Amino acid sequence: MAGAGSAPVPSGGAPSGPSVPPRPLDPIDRSIMRLLQADGRASIRSVAEQVHVSRANAYARINRLIDDGVIRGFTARVNHERAGQGASAYITLKIVQNSWRTVREKLRELPGAAHIALVSGDFDVLLLVHTPDNRTLRELVLTRLQAIPEVLSTRTLLVFEETDLLDPGPSGGPALTED
């Protein structure tokens, strides 16, 4: 799919222009999305065969999902430990009211920031970070995060083990890249 020739989608994840209600997805669209989540490099032919449609139909559906902003892009799932990012943590933040946009931009600049979410509950922001080690994680929290004026408090939750629900497992799952 990497060579599907699709235009990049704006960073918001949806097509630019007037707000258009999303088109309903049928079971074939959902199957295509599951296949591409498991292997974003799957060929059109392979996807078509697995969802039992023609290649032209699969191609059109994938392009429509991209154009509609349902599929925002194709990425690699990284084993952070093998990539030298052996310490992971979820960090909760309480922030000054109405400072979300400012805080979000500052969090985007943090090395190792992987996911940022504005949430409800006892804290305001949930941040996932990956760092080389605990010392680097400590510095990120104590030096970088707590220096942001809009951050009132933080709480760090170390990740001991992760399970990637999109990972096909140790067998590698079915090969989706044949052409």
C-alpha positions, -999 to 999 in steps of 0.1 A, spaced: 0 0 0 29 23 5 30 28 -32 -7 35 -36 0 70 -47 -24 87 -23 -21 123 -13 -12 130 23 -41 138 46 -40 170 66 -27 166 102 -62 168 116 -70 134 100 -99 146 80 -101 160 45 -99 198 43 -129 218 32 -165 220 44 -175 196 71 -191 166 55 -209 138 75 -190 105 73 -202 79 49 -213 47 65 -188 18 64 -200 -16 53 -185 -49 64 -161 -50 34 -148 -15 43 -142 -27 79 -124 -58 67 -102 -37 45 -94 -14 74 -85 -44 97 -62 -59 70 -44 -26 65 -40 -21 102 -24 -55 104 -2 -48 74 -2 -13 58 21 -27 30 -5 -52 18 -9 -52 -19 -42 -43 -35 -44 -78 -50 -40 -94 -16 -66 -72 1 -90 -78 -28 -86 -116 -25 -90 -116 13 -122 -95 12 -135 -112 -19 -139 -82 -43 -122 -73 -75 -89 -54 -74 -106 -24 -90 -132 -24 -62 -106 -28 -35 -85 0 -50 -116 23 -52 -126 15 -16 -92 21 -2 -89 54 -21 -124 64 -8 -114 56 28 -83 77 23 -102 106 7 -128 105 34 -102 107 61 -110 73 76 -75 61 68 -51 88 78 -20 72 66 3 42 67 29 37 94 53 11 108 46 -3 142 78 -1 162 92 -23 189 104 5 211 127 -16 232 145 -29 202 147 6 188 165 18 219 135 32 237 133 7 266 114 29 291 78 37 284 54 56 306 19 71 306 20 105 323 -11 122 335 -12 159 337 -34 185 354 -33 217 334 -46 253 337 -81 256 325 -84 266 288 -47 259 282 -51 227 262 -40 241 228 -9 257 243 0 226 263 -6 203 233 19 222 212 45 221 239 40 183 244 44 177 207 79 190 210 89 166 237 114 139 226 97 105 228 61 117 230 40 91 212 4 99 220 -13 129 236 -50 129 246 -73 155 263 -94 134 287 -121 137 313 -117 125 349 -92 132 377 -66 146 353 -68 165 320 -41 151 297 -28 116 291 7 115 275 25 83 263 63 86 261 91 63 251 126 71 263 159 52 262 160 46 300 145 57 333 171 85 338 160 101 305 123 96 315 130 113 349 146 142 332 117 145 308 92 146 336 111 167 361 129 191 338 108 194 307 72 187 317 71 204 350 88 235 335 57 241 313 38 269 332 4 256 323 11 221 338 -1 221 374 9 185 383 20 152 368 18 116 377 40 90 360 28 54 354 57 31 342 48 6 315 62 -29 325 48 -47 295 27 -39 264 5 -60 242 0 -47 206 -35 -58 197 -28 -53 160 3 -76 161 -5 -109 143 15 -128 169 48 -148 170 40 -166 138 39 -134 119 3 -140 107 -7 -143 71 15 -127 46 -3 -98 30 24 -84 8 24 -109 -22 15 -93 -55 
